[in-house]
Amino acid sequence: MTPSELVLGISISGNGAQAVEVERQGDTNTLRAIDEWGTTFPNDDEFPKHLSAFLRIHRVKARQAAVAIDTTHLVIQRIPMENPLPDGDVKSRIHWELQQMHPEEPPNEFITYVFTLAEHGEEGWNDVLSVSVRRRHARMLSHMLERMGTEVRVLDADHFSAQTAMQVNYPETALEYVALTAVKAGRLDISMIRNGELLSYEYAPVTTRNDIVEKITAISQKHEELHSIMLHGPYLDEDLIGRIRDGATMRVEALNPLRQVKIAESIIPPDPPTLPPCRFAAAIGVALRRD
């Protein structure tokens, strides 16, 4: 029998945190704990107390953790970069970009991951996405979880963790063109994903619920070739999901991160238990990451 492993998945934003425990055994994933609470990350002295209560009440046994941080607290840049570039030149270019955006912080304060979105070999450049997290935030989370007997194995952006949840729970999207859209109180994160490959990422500020509906409607009108718009995020509720569907000109689906995940009989539901599952897409997605 394939051995199982337990993973604590946590998604943290400036407004709230979602936490789950997932048991992974081969291709089978089982949800064993789920909850959420308010927070003011990264300046929340009560966060360890809430997390400790979650671990205790739900009898969480996981000793490895995967954490997804709200993109609002990260620095994400799409950069055209000459190809090929030596590794040292890539690092220098990323540092230069970070200094332009955050001159008050030294570039070495950031931990950066670089992904190639598209290669333009004949033109001699690549379309690159860099994702940077502040070292102090990573250290704070790592030390806090270590004190609770848990080791951080994965650190990711919430929006990209939701992409993992989509790919696991909607395998058919490997053959579709989807706009994965995170709906947050002041921001939309939008990834265009074709046949399972991330083509582009961008974000847009939003101020009201009407603004959210209008911007997603505009996406549906601009990209008529899309198969669907997939929504996730802790700001979503059934009323907002309905309004987005009414405005869009194509299929809109709220990402269900439990569509292909078993639910343990002993699970304690979140309060209220009617919260849409798409609120937990990042927490479940980061727990499902295998790389």
C-alpha positions as CSV (number, residue, x, y, z in Angstrom):
1,M,0.0,0.0,0.0
2,T,1.2,3.5,-0.8
3,P,2.3,5.3,2.3
4,S,0.2,8.4,3.3
5,E,1.4,11.8,4.3
6,L,-0.4,14.6,6.2
7,V,0.0,18.2,5.1
8,L,-1.1,21.4,6.8
9,G,-2.2,23.9,4.2
10,I,-2.5,27.6,5.2
11,S,-3.5,30.6,3.0
12,I,-2.9,34.0,4.6
13,S,-4.1,37.4,3.5
14,G,-4.3,40.8,5.2
15,N,-8.0,40.0,6.1
16,G,-8.2,36.4,6.8
17,A,-6.6,33.0,7.0
18,Q,-7.8,29.6,5.8
19,A,-6.3,26.4,7.1
20,V,-6.8,22.7,6.1
21,E,-5.2,19.4,6.8
22,V,-5.0,17.1,3.8
23,E,-4.0,13.4,3.8
24,R,-2.3,12.5,0.6
25,Q,-2.0,8.8,-0.4
26,G,-1.0,8.1,-4.0
27,D,-3.6,9.8,-6.2
28,T,-6.1,10.0,-3.3
29,N,-6.5,13.2,-1.3
30,T,-8.6,13.4,1.9
31,L,-9.6,16.5,3.7
32,R,-9.3,16.0,7.5
33,A,-9.7,19.5,8.9
34,I,-10.8,22.9,7.6
35,D,-11.5,26.4,9.1
36,E,-10.8,30.1,8.7
37,W,-10.4,33.2,10.9
38,G,-9.8,36.9,10.6
39,T,-6.2,38.2,10.6
40,T,-4.2,41.3,9.9
41,F,-1.1,39.6,8.5
42,P,1.8,40.4,8.8
43,N,1.1,42.5,11.9
44,D,-1.2,40.1,13.8
45,D,0.1,39.0,17.2
46,E,-3.0,36.8,17.6
47,F,-2.3,34.7,14.5
48,P,-0.2,32.0,16.4
49,K,-3.0,31.7,19.0
50,H,-5.6,31.2,16.3
51,L,-3.5,28.7,14.4
52,S,-2.6,26.8,17.7
53,A,-6.4,26.6,18.4
54,F,-7.0,25.2,15.0
55,L,-4.4,22.5,15.4
56,R,-5.8,21.6,18.9
57,I,-9.5,21.7,18.1
58,H,-9.2,19.7,14.9
59,R,-6.5,17.4,16.3
60,V,-4.2,18.1,13.4
61,K,-1.3,15.6,13.2
62,A,0.5,17.0,10.1
63,R,4.2,17.8,10.7
64,Q,4.8,19.4,7.4
65,A,3.2,22.7,6.2
66,A,2.6,24.4,2.9
67,V,1.8,28.1,3.1
68,A,0.2,30.4,0.5
69,I,0.7,34.1,0.9
70,D,-1.7,36.7,-0.6
71,T,-0.2,38.2,-3.8
72,T,-0.9,41.6,-2.2
73,H,2.1,40.9,0.1
74,L,4.3,39.7,-2.7
75,V,6.1,41.5,-5.5
76,I,5.1,40.0,-8.8
77,Q,6.6,41.3,-12.1
78,R,6.3,40.4,-15.7
79,I,9.6,41.2,-17.3
80,P,10.9,40.9,-20.9
81,M,14.3,39.4,-20.6
82,E,17.1,38.8,-23.2
83,N,17.7,35.1,-24.0
84,P,20.1,33.6,-23.2
85,L,21.2,35.4,-20.1
86,P,23.8,34.0,-17.6
87,D,22.3,33.2,-14.2
88,G,24.1,36.1,-12.6
89,D,22.7,38.5,-15.1
90,V,19.1,37.2,-14.4
91,K,19.7,37.9,-10.7
92,S,21.1,41.4,-11.3
93,R,18.1,42.2,-13.6
94,I,15.6,41.0,-10.9
95,H,17.4,43.0,-8.2
96,W,17.3,46.1,-10.4
97,E,13.6,45.7,-11.0
98,L,13.0,45.3,-7.2
99,Q,14.9,48.4,-6.5
100,Q,12.8,50.4,-8.9
101,M,9.6,49.3,-7.2
102,H,10.8,49.2,-3.6
103,P,13.9,51.6,-3.2
104,E,13.5,51.6,0.5
105,E,14.3,47.9,0.8
106,P,17.5,46.1,-0.2
107,P,17.0,43.5,-3.0
108,N,18.5,40.8,-0.8
109,E,15.5,41.2,1.5
110,F,13.5,39.3,-1.1
111,I,13.5,35.6,-2.0
112,T,12.6,35.4,-5.7
113,Y,11.4,32.6,-7.9
114,V,11.5,33.1,-11.7
115,F,9.3,31.4,-14.3
116,T,9.4,31.6,-18.0
117,L,5.9,32.4,-19.5
118,A,6.8,32.4,-23.1
119,E,10.0,32.0,-25.2
120,H,10.6,34.1,-28.3
121,G,13.6,32.4,-29.6
122,E,13.8,34.0,-33.0
123,E,13.5,37.5,-31.4
124,G,16.1,36.6,-28.7
125,W,14.0,37.2,-25.6
126,N,11.7,35.5,-23.1
127,D,8.6,36.7,-21.2
128,V,9.5,36.1,-17.5
129,L,7.4,36.2,-14.3
130,S,9.3,36.9,-11.1
131,V,7.6,36.2,-7.7
132,S,9.3,37.7,-4.6
133,V,8.5,37.2,-1.0
134,R,10.1,39.3,1.8
135,R,12.6,37.2,3.9
136,R,11.2,38.5,7.1
137,H,7.8,37.2,6.3
138,A,9.2,33.8,5.3
139,R,11.3,33.7,8.5
140,M,8.4,34.7,10.7
141,L,6.1,32.0,9.3
142,S,8.8,29.4,9.4
143,H,9.8,30.1,13.1
144,M,6.1,30.3,14.2
145,L,5.3,26.9,12.7
146,E,8.6,25.3,14.0
147,R,7.5,26.3,17.5
148,M,4.3,24.3,16.9
149,G,6.3,21.3,15.7
150,T,5.7,21.8,12.0
151,E,8.2,22.4,9.2
152,V,7.4,24.7,6.2
153,R,8.0,22.6,3.1
154,V,6.3,24.9,0.5
155,L,5.9,28.6,0.3
156,D,3.7,29.9,-2.6
157,A,1.5,32.7,-3.8
158,D,-2.2,32.1,-3.0
159,H,-3.3,32.6,-6.6
160,F,-0.8,30.1,-8.0
161,S,-1.8,27.6,-5.3
162,A,-5.4,27.9,-6.5
163,Q,-4.1,27.0,-10.0
164,T,-2.9,23.7,-8.4
165,A,-6.3,23.2,-6.9
166,M,-7.9,23.8,-10.3
167,Q,-5.6,21.3,-12.1
168,V,-6.1,18.6,-9.6
169,N,-9.9,19.0,-9.3
170,Y,-10.6,19.9,-12.9
171,P,-8.3,17.7,-15.0
172,E,-10.3,18.6,-18.1
173,T,-8.8,22.1,-17.9
174,A,-5.6,20.6,-19.3
175,L,-7.3,20.8,-22.7
176,E,-9.1,24.1,-22.2
177,Y,-8.5,27.8,-22.2
178,V,-9.4,29.3,-18.8
179,A,-9.1,32.6,-17.0
180,L,-8.4,31.8,-13.4
181,T,-9.5,34.8,-11.4
182,A,-8.9,35.5,-7.7
183,V,-11.5,37.9,-6.3
184,K,-10.2,39.9,-3.3
185,A,-11.5,43.0,-1.5
186,G,-9.2,45.4,-3.4
187,R,-7.7,43.4,-6.2
188,L,-8.3,40.8,-8.9
189,D,-5.5,38.4,-9.9
190,I,-6.0,37.0,-13.4
191,S,-4.1,34.1,-15.0
192,M,-4.7,33.1,-18.6
193,I,-4.1,29.3,-18.7
194,R,-4.3,27.4,-22.0
195,N,-3.9,23.6,-22.0
196,G,-2.6,23.7,-18.5
197,E,0.2,26.2,-19.3
198,L,0.3,29.7,-17.7
199,L,0.3,32.2,-20.6
200,S,0.0,35.4,-18.7
201,Y,-0.6,36.9,-15.3
202,E,-1.9,40.4,-14.3
203,Y,-3.7,42.1,-11.5
204,A,-6.2,44.9,-11.4
205,P,-7.3,47.1,-8.4
206,V,-10.9,47.1,-7.5
207,T,-12.8,49.3,-5.1
208,T,-16.4,48.0,-5.1
209,R,-18.4,44.9,-5.8
210,N,-19.7,46.6,-8.9
211,D,-16.1,47.2,-10.0
212,I,-15.4,43.5,-9.6
213,V,-18.4,42.6,-11.8
214,E,-17.5,45.1,-14.5
215,K,-13.9,44.0,-14.7
216,I,-14.7,40.3,-15.0
217,T,-17.5,41.1,-17.5
218,A,-14.8,43.0,-19.6
219,I,-12.6,39.9,-19.5
220,S,-15.4,37.7,-20.9
221,Q,-16.0,40.3,-23.7
222,K,-12.3,40.7,-24.6
223,H,-11.5,37.0,-24.6
224,E,-14.4,35.3,-26.4
225,E,-12.2,32.2,-27.1
226,L,-12.1,31.3,-23.4
227,H,-13.8,28.1,-22.4
228,S,-14.6,29.6,-18.9
229,I,-13.8,32.0,-16.2
230,M,-12.8,30.1,-12.9
231,L,-13.3,32.1,-9.7
232,H,-11.7,31.7,-6.3
233,G,-10.9,33.8,-3.3
234,P,-12.0,34.5,0.3
235,Y,-13.9,37.6,-0.7
236,L,-16.4,35.6,-2.7
237,D,-19.9,34.8,-1.5
238,E,-23.0,33.4,-3.3
239,D,-24.4,36.8,-4.1
240,L,-21.3,38.1,-5.7
241,I,-20.8,34.9,-7.7
242,G,-24.3,35.2,-9.0
243,R,-23.8,38.8,-10.0
244,I,-20.6,37.9,-11.9
245,R,-22.4,35.1,-13.7
246,D,-25.2,37.5,-14.7
247,G,-22.7,40.0,-16.2
248,A,-20.3,37.6,-18.0
249,T,-20.9,36.5,-21.6
250,M,-19.6,33.0,-21.0
251,R,-19.5,30.2,-18.5
252,V,-18.4,31.3,-15.0
253,E,-17.5,28.6,-12.4
254,A,-16.6,29.0,-8.7
255,L,-13.6,26.7,-8.2
256,N,-14.5,23.8,-6.0
257,P,-11.2,22.5,-4.5
258,L,-13.1,19.5,-3.0
259,R,-14.4,18.3,-6.3
260,Q,-11.9,15.4,-6.4
261,V,-11.0,15.4,-2.7
262,K,-12.6,13.0,-0.2
263,I,-14.0,14.5,3.0
264,A,-13.3,12.6,6.2
265,E,-16.4,11.7,8.2
266,S,-14.9,13.1,11.4
267,I,-14.4,16.6,9.9
268,I,-15.6,19.7,11.8
269,P,-17.2,22.1,9.2
270,P,-16.2,25.8,9.2
271,D,-18.6,28.3,10.8
272,P,-20.9,29.0,9.0
273,P,-20.8,25.7,7.2
274,T,-22.4,27.2,4.1
275,L,-19.3,29.2,3.0
276,P,-18.5,28.5,-0.7
277,P,-15.6,26.1,-1.0
278,C,-13.9,28.5,-3.5
279,R,-12.8,30.5,-0.5
280,F,-10.4,27.6,0.5
281,A,-8.9,27.0,-3.0
282,A,-5.5,28.4,-2.1
283,A,-5.2,26.6,1.2
284,I,-6.2,23.2,-0.3
285,G,-4.2,23.9,-3.5
286,V,-0.9,24.6,-1.6
287,A,-1.5,21.4,0.4
288,L,-1.9,19.4,-2.8
289,R,1.4,20.6,-4.3
290,R,3.7,17.7,-5.1
291,D,6.8,19.5,-6.4
